[in-house]
Amino acid sequence: MTTITLNNGEEVFFKDDGQSRPINGQIRSFDDNHRLVFSHQQSNSLELHEAGDIIFRTGPGQPPLERMRVDTTGNIGIGTGPGPAAKLEIKGDLKLELGTAVNEGSLVICVAGY
């Protein structure tokens, strides 16, 4: 195993790997279940490849609080913790600006206690 230690101001750069799907670099786990891919030349993108859920945490605690999760089925939960039950599940306040349109399907708003 190689350890890279960076001093203040130092950077790590990645080079195209020359394969048929060129990338500018990646960070991945030994078991290949977790991968961060930098900047495909065609799309100039950042991709996160994960075999399990993708969890976003913030805050000073250890571990920091879970704020958002994308599960393996593609459901997104904000403030819900594990197992969002819909394509988008939000627990807490939601703000929609004027001009937001729902063109297909339906929009169902459930207010707790009503």
KEVO-898387 format. One line per 10 residues: their letters; for each residue x, y, z of N, C-alpha, C. Coordinates in steps of 0.001 Angstrom, whole numbers, plus 500000, padded with zeros to 6 digits. Example, Ala and Ser with C-alpha at 12.3 -4.5 7.8 and 13.67 -1.06 7.14 Angstrom:
AS = 513190,494310,507800,512300,495500,507800,513200,496700,507800 | 512850,497750,507080,513670,498940,507140,512900,500030,507870;
//
This chain:
MTTITLNNGE = 500843,498827,500000,500000,500000,500000,500886,501234,500000 | 500493,502222,499220,501225,503477,499141,500436,504553,499862 | 501108,505331,500657,500488,506458,501342,501033,507737,500738 | 500131,508659,500402,500538,509949,499872,500235,510996,500922 | 501227,511753,501313,501048,512836,502265,501291,514150,501547 | 500320,515062,501648,500453,516356,500987,500704,517437,502019 | 501614,518310,501701,501854,519479,502534,500957,520612,502058 | 500844,521637,502835,499996,522781,502503,500320,523295,501097 | 499292,523397,500253,499480,523925,498914,499829,522897,497859 | 500158,521664,498248,500489,520635,497271,499217,520023,496697;
EVFFKDDGQS = 499317,519497,495473,498168,518927,494781,498524,517574,494194 | 497490,516777,493914,497655,515504,493224,496998,515649,491862 | 497693,515234,490804,497162,515306,489453,497030,513901,488890 | 496041,513717,488012,495808,512432,487376,496035,512566,485878 | 496461,511481,485259,496742,511470,483830,495819,510470,483151 | 495432,510758,481913,494630,509861,481090,495263,508470,481114 | 494443,507438,481341,494988,506085,481425,495160,505411,480065 | 494753,506101,478972,494979,505578,477635,494061,504446,477224 | 493068,504106,478031,492148,503035,477669,491107,503565,476687 | 490231,502679,476238,489242,503061,475231,488274,504119,475750;
RPINGQIRSF = 488082,504186,477041,487223,505208,477639,488127,506098,478498 | 488793,507064,477887,489805,507832,478615,489219,508619,479785 | 489942,508597,480872,489587,509371,482051,490809,510153,482478 | 490576,511201,483235,491702,511984,483731,492178,511500,485083 | 491551,510479,485624,492008,509887,486865,490867,509342,487681 | 491228,508551,488677,490210,507999,489562,490816,507614,490890 | 489968,507590,491886,490305,507056,493199,489342,505898,493397 | 489853,504715,493729,488964,503577,493912,489456,502678,495028 | 488536,501891,495548,488872,500949,496606,489486,499693,496000 | 490169,498917,496833,490797,497684,496354,489763,496706,495813;
DDNHRLVFSH = 488553,496660,496421,487526,495727,495960,486713,496280,494795 | 487001,497510,494352,486361,498156,493211,484874,498450,493432 | 484413,498436,494682,483026,498764,494994,482795,500261,495184 | 483867,501027,495308,483781,502466,495544,484764,503146,494601 | 484259,504087,493801,485134,504718,492816,484702,506153,492572 | 485657,507048,492530,485454,508443,492169,486234,508672,490882 | 485531,508994,489790,486143,509122,488467,486141,510591,488078 | 487288,511090,487670,487449,512498,487341,487422,512731,485838 | 486563,513589,485399,486577,514266,484103,486788,513374,482894 | 485732,512666,482474,485780,512007,481173,485951,513091,480122;
QQSNSLELHE = 486814,512868,479183,487123,513896,478191,485898,514313,477387 | 484972,513384,477109,483800,513715,476315,482800,514567,477094 | 482660,514327,478388,481595,514999,479141,482099,515971,480198 | 483402,515980,480474,483953,516854,481502,483139,516741,482793 | 483053,515524,483326,482181,515262,484460,482935,514638,485630 | 482256,514573,486748,482732,513871,487935,481708,512794,488231 | 482136,511552,488306,481236,510436,488552,481586,509783,489876 | 480560,509331,490576,480736,508571,491802,480099,507208,491568 | 480900,506158,491576,480411,504797,491382,480423,504124,492749 | 479295,503620,493184,479192,503036,494518,478309,501801,494475;
AGDIIFRTGP = 478767,500716,495071,477980,499488,495121,476845,499597,496132 | 476999,500422,497142,475964,500603,498164,475358,501992,498087 | 474718,502430,499169,474120,503758,499236,475201,504829,499239 | 474854,506013,498725,475726,507181,498802,475140,508066,499896 | 475932,508370,500895,475464,509108,502068,476242,510410,502188 | 475500,511522,502353,476108,512832,502560,475937,513194,504028 | 477040,513490,504702,477024,513847,506127,477686,515209,506312 | 477151,515986,507241,477770,517261,507606,477657,517457,509109 | 478431,518385,509626,478338,518740,511036,479567,518350,511813 | 479667,518851,513033,480858,518652,513843,480908,517316,514578;
GQPPLERMRV = 479797,516588,514662,479764,515347,515435,480599,514238,514825 | 480790,513177,515579,481521,512006,515102,480655,510783,515246 | 480083,510208,514227,480179,510719,512863,479244,511912,512669 | 479500,512741,511661,478600,513858,511373,477204,513336,511023 | 476210,514194,511129,474830,513797,510878,474585,513496,509406 | 473784,512457,509156,473399,512147,507783,472388,513184,507322 | 472640,513804,506175,471760,514839,505627,470991,514357,504403 | 471637,513538,503557,470999,513079,502340,471555,511708,501970 | 470686,510896,501340,471097,509555,500930,470505,509248,499557 | 471326,508653,498693,470858,508079,497442,471041,506577,497612;
DTTGNIGIGT = 469915,505830,497604,470059,504393,497835,470313,503645,496529 | 470527,502355,496623,470914,501563,495465,469800,501427,494428 | 468560,501781,494786,467461,501741,493813,467264,503090,493139 | 468033,504114,493561,467909,505444,492976,467017,506377,493763 | 466420,505891,494851,465615,506772,495701,466512,507746,496442 | 466019,508979,496609,466769,510026,497289,466005,510439,498537 | 466685,510423,499669,466082,510857,500919,466849,512030,501479 | 466131,513087,501825,466739,514254,502464,466164,514341,503863 | 467012,514172,504865,466570,514215,506254,465821,512976,506697 | 465874,511911,505906,465073,510725,506192,465847,509601,506861;
GPGPAAKLEI = 467163,509616,506764,467948,508494,507250,467885,507336,506262 | 468210,506133,506722,468241,504980,505824,466871,504683,505209 | 466876,504168,503984,465676,503655,503351,464648,504654,502874 | 465022,505657,502041,463985,506524,501482,462949,505677,500741 | 461668,506008,500925,460575,505163,500430,460056,505585,499059 | 460625,506627,498443,460134,507109,497157,461308,507676,496370 | 461064,508001,495098,462123,508588,494278,462702,509831,494935 | 461858,510609,495601,462317,511750,496395,461481,511805,497659 | 462126,511642,498800,461463,511737,500102,462181,512806,500914 | 461411,513750,501425,461983,514850,502203,461304,514882,503560;
KGDLKLELGT = 462097,514869,504616,461579,515008,505969,462042,516366,506470 | 461105,517273,506678,461448,518627,507088,460837,519632,506131 | 461273,520860,506212,460721,521928,505395,461151,521782,503938 | 460252,522209,503054,460508,522206,501624,460078,523548,501082 | 460922,524181,500293,460593,525473,499704,460595,525324,498192 | 459462,525691,497564,459352,525708,496114,459137,527147,495686 | 459948,527609,494769,459821,528978,494274,458697,529071,493249 | 458137,530254,493064,457139,530467,492029,457719,530093,490679 | 456867,529623,489806,457322,529239,488483,457624,527761,488375 | 457566,527033,489475,457773,525597,489426,456534,524955,488812;
AVNEGSLVIC = 456737,524147,487788,455613,523534,487090,455703,522022,487164 | 454561,521383,487282,454467,519937,487190,453705,519655,485911 | 454395,519147,484889,453794,518976,483573,453163,517616,483368 | 453671,516598,484032,453141,515255,483850,452904,514620,485205 | 451960,513708,485253,451702,513005,486498,450984,513891,487484 | 451255,513674,488740,450564,514443,489764,451529,514835,490869 | 451146,515808,491617,451903,516279,492761,451018,516100,493980 | 451461,515279,494913,450693,515026,496130,451474,515598,497290 | 450834,516456,498050,451481,517056,499219,450733,516564,500455 | 451448,515905,501332,450870,515432,502577,451445,516259,503723;
VAGY = 450566,516845,504500,450986,517648,505628,450652,516892,506883 | 451661,516622,507703,451445,515866,508925,450440,516572,509833 | 449514,515826,510365,448538,516381,511301,447306,516925,510643 | 447180,516866,509326,445997,517400,508633,445320,516304,507851;
//
